[in-house]
Amino acid sequence: MRKIVVMAVSASMAICAWAGSGIKYKGDMKTEGGIAQEQKQRAKEMSPEEKEQMRKMGMNPEGIMDFSFEAMAADGKFKMVYLTDYMMFPKGSYMLGDNATRKAYFVFPATKQYIEMGVDQMNAMAKSMKITRSNQKVDVTPLPPKVINGTPCTGKRVHISYDAEATVMGFHNKSHEDSVTDYYTNPAMDVMALFGGRNWQAQGLATGDEAFDKEIQAKVGFLGFPVQVVMHHTNNGKDQGTTTLTTRDVQMAVIPASEFVLPSGYAKTTMMGMMMPGAGAEGETGSDEGQPKKRPSLKDMLKGLGH
């Protein structure tokens, strides 16, 4: 994700030198081509009224696909700060995570609100969706080593494909998913423990099928810290675009415990509460002259996102 200011340290010294420390870095996520490009074009063509509606729902119409961020992790806790607007996350908002409590928080300093999400609860929700997969295949091939942002990297290409049938909220859908991901990583930086087991193998590779995910992880093996990850995805043969994650300004340093603490005095809300101006804590609708405000429809939200 970024221009890397990395310490020149050998693999043999890395783990010992970083023991008890933390990691801090910046990153950029960019998506080009396919459906992603169509969504960007739709955002440019939106009317002033449509853009205003998106802003009222807490979304930036110009910040739909690409964003920059700063991340840090230590002792099983992590934090990601949005350095640019992205979807419903304005610049300066951030996510906190704690592997021990299995909790995640999306924090919005501008409105002094936060959303709480349980990792186990999210996993349970995902499992409750009726999704069956078949014709699952994974192939891993080595890529020539190269230097990215001054950092020597090893490369692996991971090709994953499968057929999926899903039933969600009464809607039935069949699809063929195919993704090719090129990982360029620094294998000397074994920092997985800092994230509390939130390892790099799972990034962009997990399908939700436990048996297949174990097969993927076994074939991929150790990756190290991601310096650049390039994924091209197709759905039913249609190009969904190419997403590139690049890291930069990587530092191994002591991270103050205060960075991972939920700020006091913030009101708890919900995703719907954030998307509705005037909504009360926990997403209750506000009212004008005794009349409840109209909730934005799913159609309105998807239209804003270019669907």
C-alpha positions in Angstrom: 0.0 0.0 0.0 2.6 2.8 0.1 6.0 4.1 -0.3 7.9 2.0 2.1 10.3 3.4 4.7 11.3 0.0 5.9 14.3 -0.8 8.1 16.9 -2.9 6.2 16.8 -5.9 8.4 17.7 -9.5 7.6 15.2 -12.4 8.0 17.4 -14.0 10.7 17.2 -10.9 12.9 13.6 -9.8 12.2 11.5 -11.8 14.6 13.9 -11.2 17.5 14.3 -7.5 16.8 10.5 -7.1 16.6 9.5 -9.1 19.6 7.2 -7.1 21.9 6.9 -4.3 19.4 4.2 -3.3 17.0 3.8 -2.4 13.3 2.6 0.8 11.7 2.2 1.5 8.0 0.1 3.3 5.3 -1.6 1.9 2.3 -3.5 2.7 -0.9 -6.3 0.7 -2.4 -7.2 1.3 -6.1 -9.6 -0.5 -8.4 -9.6 -0.2 -12.2 -11.5 -1.6 -15.1 -14.6 -3.8 -15.3 -17.6 -3.1 -13.1 -15.5 -0.9 -10.9 -14.8 1.5 -13.8 -18.5 1.6 -14.7 -19.3 2.5 -11.1 -16.8 5.3 -11.1 -18.3 6.6 -14.4 -21.8 6.5 -12.9 -20.6 8.5 -9.9 -19.3 11.2 -12.2 -22.6 11.3 -14.1 -24.8 11.5 -11.0 -27.1 14.5 -10.7 -26.6 17.1 -8.0 -29.8 15.7 -6.3 -28.4 12.2 -6.3 -25.1 13.3 -4.9 -26.9 15.3 -2.2 -29.0 12.2 -1.3 -25.8 10.2 -0.9 -24.2 12.8 1.3 -27.3 12.8 3.5 -26.8 9.1 3.9 -23.2 9.7 5.0 -21.6 8.7 1.7 -19.2 10.6 -0.5 -20.2 10.1 -4.1 -16.7 10.7 -5.3 -15.2 8.3 -2.8 -16.8 5.0 -3.8 -13.9 2.8 -4.9 -10.4 4.0 -4.0 -9.0 5.1 -0.6 -5.9 5.5 1.4 -5.4 4.4 5.0 -3.0 4.1 7.9 -2.9 0.9 10.0 -1.2 -0.2 13.1 -1.2 -3.4 15.3 0.3 -4.7 18.5 -0.6 -7.4 21.1 -3.6 -8.7 19.1 -5.2 -5.2 18.7 -5.3 -3.3 15.5 -6.5 0.1 14.1 -7.2 1.3 10.6 -7.7 5.1 9.9 -9.2 6.3 6.6 -6.9 9.0 5.2 -9.4 9.8 2.4 -13.2 9.5 2.1 -14.5 6.0 1.3 -18.1 5.0 1.0 -19.7 5.9 4.3 -16.4 6.4 6.0 -15.3 10.0 5.9 -11.6 11.0 6.2 -10.5 10.6 9.8 -13.0 7.8 10.7 -11.4 4.6 11.8 -11.9 0.9 12.8 -10.6 -0.7 16.0 -10.3 -4.4 16.5 -9.4 -6.6 19.5 -8.7 -10.3 18.8 -9.1 -11.2 22.5 -12.7 -9.7 22.9 -13.6 -10.6 19.2 -15.1 -7.1 18.9 -14.7 -4.5 16.2 -15.7 -0.8 16.3 -16.2 1.7 13.5 -15.6 5.2 15.0 -16.7 8.5 13.6 -15.0 11.5 15.4 -16.9 14.1 13.4 -20.2 13.0 14.9 -18.8 11.4 18.0 -20.5 8.1 17.3 -19.4 4.5 16.9 -20.8 1.2 15.6 -20.0 -2.0 17.5 -19.8 -5.4 15.6 -18.9 -8.8 17.1 -16.6 -10.8 14.9 -18.2 -14.1 16.0 -21.7 -12.5 15.3 -20.6 -11.5 11.8 -19.2 -15.0 11.1 -22.5 -16.5 12.4 -24.5 -14.2 10.0 -22.3 -15.3 7.1 -22.8 -19.0 7.9 -26.6 -18.4 8.2 -26.7 -17.6 4.5 -27.5 -20.6 2.4 -24.4 -20.8 0.1 -23.2 -24.0 -1.5 -20.0 -24.2 -3.5 -18.9 -26.8 -6.1 -16.1 -27.3 -8.7 -13.6 -25.7 -6.3 -10.1 -25.3 -7.6 -7.0 -23.5 -6.3 -3.6 -23.3 -8.0 -0.5 -21.6 -6.6 2.5 -20.7 -8.8 5.7 -18.8 -8.0 6.4 -15.4 -9.5 9.8 -13.9 -10.2 11.1 -11.9 -7.2 11.1 -8.1 -7.6 11.8 -4.9 -5.7 8.7 -2.7 -4.9 9.2 0.7 -3.3 12.7 -0.3 -2.4 11.7 -3.5 -0.7 12.8 -6.9 -2.0 9.7 -9.2 -2.5 9.0 -12.8 -3.3 5.9 -13.5 -5.4 3.1 -16.0 -5.6 0.1 -16.2 -7.9 -3.0 -17.7 -6.4 -5.8 -18.7 -8.8 -9.1 -19.6 -7.1 -12.4 -20.6 -8.8 -15.7 -22.2 -7.8 -19.4 -22.3 -8.6 -21.7 -20.8 -6.0 -25.4 -21.0 -5.3 -26.8 -18.6 -2.7 -30.1 -17.9 -1.1 -30.2 -14.6 0.8 -33.4 -12.9 2.0 -35.5 -15.0 -0.4 -33.3 -14.2 -3.5 -31.6 -17.1 -5.3 -28.4 -16.6 -7.3 -26.0 -18.8 -9.2 -22.5 -17.6 -10.1 -19.1 -18.7 -11.2 -16.4 -16.9 -9.3 -12.8 -16.7 -10.6 -10.0 -14.6 -9.1 -6.3 -14.4 -9.8 -4.2 -12.7 -7.1 -0.6 -11.8 -7.3 1.1 -11.5 -3.9 4.4 -9.7 -3.5 5.5 -9.9 0.1 8.5 -9.4 2.4 8.8 -12.9 4.0 11.3 -11.5 6.5 8.5 -9.6 8.2 6.6 -12.3 10.2 4.2 -10.0 12.0 1.1 -12.1 12.1 1.1 -12.4 15.9 0.8 -8.6 16.2 -2.7 -8.9 14.7 -3.7 -11.7 17.1 -3.8 -14.4 14.5 -5.3 -12.2 11.8 -2.9 -13.4 9.2 -2.2 -12.3 5.7 -3.1 -15.6 4.1 -6.8 -14.9 4.8 -6.7 -11.5 3.0 -8.6 -11.8 -0.2 -8.4 -15.6 -0.2 -11.1 -16.8 2.2 -14.3 -18.1 0.5 -16.4 -18.9 3.6 -16.1 -22.7 2.9 -14.1 -23.9 5.9 -12.8 -27.1 4.1 -11.9 -25.2 0.9 -10.3 -22.4 2.9 -8.0 -24.9 4.7 -7.0 -26.3 1.3 -6.2 -22.8 0.1 -4.2 -22.0 3.1 -2.2 -25.2 2.9 -1.3 -24.6 -0.7 -0.5 -20.9 -0.3 1.7 -21.4 2.8 3.4 -18.5 4.4 3.3 -15.1 2.6 4.9 -12.6 4.9 4.0 -8.9 5.0 2.1 -7.7 1.9 4.0 -5.0 -0.1 1.7 -5.3 -3.1 -1.4 -7.4 -3.8 -3.0 -7.3 -7.2 -6.4 -9.2 -7.6 -8.4 -9.6 -10.8 -11.9 -10.9 -10.3 -14.6 -12.1 -12.7 -18.2 -13.1 -12.0 -19.9 -15.3 -14.5 -17.2 -14.4 -16.9 -17.8 -10.6 -16.5 -14.8 -8.5 -15.6 -15.2 -7.0 -12.1 -12.0 -5.0 -12.2 -8.5 -5.2 -10.9 -7.8 -4.1 -7.3 -4.3 -3.2 -6.2 -3.2 -2.8 -2.6 0.2 -1.2 -2.0 1.8 -0.6 1.4 4.3 2.1 2.3 6.0 3.8 5.2 6.3 0.6 7.2 7.7 1.0 10.7 8.3 -1.5 13.5 7.7 0.6 16.6 6.1 0.6 20.1 2.4 1.5 19.6 0.8 3.4 22.6 -2.1 1.4 24.2 -4.2 4.5 23.9 -4.4 4.1 20.1 -6.6 1.1 20.6 -9.0 2.5 23.1 -12.6 3.4 22.2 -13.0 7.2 23.0 -15.2 8.1 25.9 -18.3 10.2 25.4 -19.2 8.8 22.0 -22.8 7.6 21.3 -23.4 4.0 20.1 -25.3 3.8 16.9 -26.0 1.4 14.0 -25.2 1.4 10.3 -28.7 2.6 9.5 -28.3 5.3 12.2 -25.2 6.6 10.5 -26.9 6.7 7.1 -29.9 8.7 8.4 -29.3 12.4 9.4 -31.0 13.1 12.7 -31.3 9.4 13.7 -30.9 8.8 17.4 -28.5 6.4 19.1 -28.9 2.8 18.0 -30.4 4.1 14.7 -33.8 5.2 15.9 -35.5 7.6 13.4 -35.8 11.2 14.3 -38.8 13.3 13.5 -39.9 16.7 12.3 -43.2 18.0 13.7 -44.1 14.6 15.0 -43.6 12.8 11.7 -41.0 10.0 11.4 -38.3 10.5 8.8 -38.4 8.3 5.8 -35.7 5.7 5.8 -33.7 5.5 2.5 -34.7 2.5 0.6 -32.3 -0.3 -0.5 -32.9 0.7 -4.0 -31.8 4.3 -3.2 -28.6 3.1 -1.6 -27.7 0.7 -4.4 -28.5 3.4 -7.0 -26.0 5.7 -5.2 -23.4 3.0 -5.4 -23.9 2.5 -9.1 -25.9 -0.8 -9.1 
